[in-house]
Amino acid sequence: MPTLSTHRCRLALAGLALAASMASVPSIAKQSEAAQVSVWSDDESFVLIKGGSESSYMHGSTNDYRVVQSLRSGKEPLLYFRRGGKSYVVRDAALLREAEAIVKPQQELGKRQGELGSRQGDLGKKQGNLGRQQAAAALRQVSGGRAEAARVQAELGRQQAELGRQQAELGRQQAVLGAEQARLAKVATAKLRALTDEALRRGLAQEVQ
């Protein structure tokens, strides 16, 4: 049977474990905060190009992209960045896979935005077609057959209102995705900054002469 001293010992050990876990929380929070404040300045840039495609993710100018194309061999993946007045290129396969994993959530979200945009475009065409029908019905209403033209106009107005409702809902979804896209962009660029730091430390970044 456990004694009172045994219970006290167990409680003391539990207290020490809890204190240790609580003490580790600020450290993790500080690391996370440090990762978020690591951003690119206006005079710095990066371009990441996926292998086998022309798909790119970048913070920079069209000139940076042209430089990358001149450094690229075929359709190889490539990470180019410019910092401190110097330019570097990374071809290490493992590090490039890390970079692609970093930007993947944002690229997938971009596809969803593109799909929504396509649906918005289709709705816009339908709205335009209904608008032309409404104009034609208005002309018929002026020239005669007012009762029938009015009925058609009312039905077209109902359809137009429904399309407008759908368009507004797609716009709301697009706004939500846009906000998430902005958040992911901040996270991705901060992580890529940390990744380029690592490439420099490990000698995986080759200076471009």
N, C-alpha and C positions, 0 to 999 in steps of 0.2 A: 504493500500500500504506500503511495507517494506521501512523503512527509511535507510539512509546511515549508521547510527550507528548499525542498525540490521544486515546489510550486513557485517560490520566489525566484529561484534560479531560472526557471523556464520563462517567467514574466520578464526578467531582466534581459534574457537573450532575445526575446521577442521585441522588447523595446529598442535594443541595439540594432536589430535588423530593420525596424521601421525607421529609425533615425538615419541609418545608412542609406535607405532607399530615398528618403526625403532629401537628404543632402545631395544626391545625384541628380535630382530634378533641375535645379538651377543651372548646373553644368550643361545638361542637354539643351535646355532652353537657350543658353548663351551661344552654343554651337549653331543652333538653328537660326538664331538672330544674326549671327555673323555671316552665315551663308546667304541670308536675304539681302544684306547691305553690300554684298560684293557685286557691284554693277559695272557696266561699261561706260566710259566717258564718251563725249562727243567726238574726240579725236582718235578713238579706238574703234576697231571693227572685227567682225568674224564672219566667215562664210563656211557653212557645212553643206557638202553635196553628197547625197546618198549614192552608193555604188550602183552601176547599171542604169542610171537615169540622169535626168537634168534637174530633178527635184532638189531645191536648195532651201536652206533656212539661214537667214543672215541678219546682221545688224551692220550696216555700212552703205557704201555707194555702189553705183554701177561699175565704177572703175575697179573696186575691190573684186567684183564678180569677174570682170575681164581678166584681172591678174590671176585669179583662181583657174580660169579656163586655160590660160597659157601654161600653168604649172601642172595641169591635170594630164595624165596619160590615159587615153581612151576614155572609158567610163568608170574609172576607179573612184572609190570614195575618198573624200579629201576634207580636211579641216584646215582652214587658213585663218590666221588672226594677225592683227596689227596692234602693237602696244609699245609705248615708250620710243616711238620713232623707228621701230624695227618691225619687220614682217617675218612671220614664221609659217611653216606648213607641217602638218602632222599626217603621217601615213600609217601609223601603228594600228593594226587591225583591231586589237582589243580595245584601245582607247576610242577608236572611231565607233565601235559598237556601243560603247557607253554614251557617246555623244548622240547617236541616233536614238537610243532609248530615252534620253533626256527630252528630246523634241517630239517623240512619238505621240504623247497625249495631246499636244497642241495641234499636230498635223491631223490626227483623227477627228478632233473637234472642228478643224477647218473643213473636213469632208462633210460633216453634218451641217455646217453653215452653208456649204455649197449646195447641198440637197435642198435645204430650206429656201435658198435663193432661187433654185430652179422651180420649186413649187410656187413661190411668189411670182415668178415670171409667167408661169402658166396661168395663174389666176389673173394677172394683169392683162393677158391676151383675151381671156374670157370677158373681163370687165370692158375692155375696148370694143369687143364684138357686140356686147349688150348695149353699149353706148351708141353704136351705129344703128342698132335696131330701134333704140329709143328715139333717135333722131328721125328715122324713117316713119315711125309710128306718129310722131308729132306732126310731120308733114301731111300724113293721111288724115290726121285729125283736123287740120286746117282746111284741106281740100274737100272733105266730106267723109261720111262714114264715121262720125264722131264717137258713137257708142262703142263700136267694135275697136276703134283705135284707142279709146280710153281704157277698155278692158285689157288690151295688149300692153298698153303703157304701164298699167298697174302691175301686171304680171312681171314685166321686165324690171320694174322698179323693185319688186319683191326679190327677184333673183339677184339684182345688183346689190341689194342690201345684204343678202346672204353671202355673196362673194366678198363684200366689204368686211363682214364679220370674220370670215375665214382669213382674209388678208391681215386684219388687225391681230388675230391670234398668232399668225406666223410671224408678224412683226414683233410681238411680245416674246415669242420663243427666240427670235433672232437677237433681241436685246439681251436676254439672259445668257445666250451663248457668247455674245460679244463681251460681256462682263467677265465670264469665265475665261475667255480667250486672253483677255488682258492680264488676268491673274496668272494664268499659265505661262504667259510670255515673260513676266517678271521672274517667275521661278526658274524657267528654262535658261534665261540669259545669266542669272546668278550662278546656276550650276555649271554652265559652260565656262564661265569665268574661272570657277574653281578647277574645272577640268584642264583649262589651259595653264593654270598655275602648276598643276600636277605634271603636265607634259614638259614644262620648262624645268621643273625640279628633277625629273627622271631622264632628261636629255632626249625626249621623244619629239621635241619641236625643232625642226631644222630651219635655221635662219635663211631667209630668201635674200640673196645678194642682188 
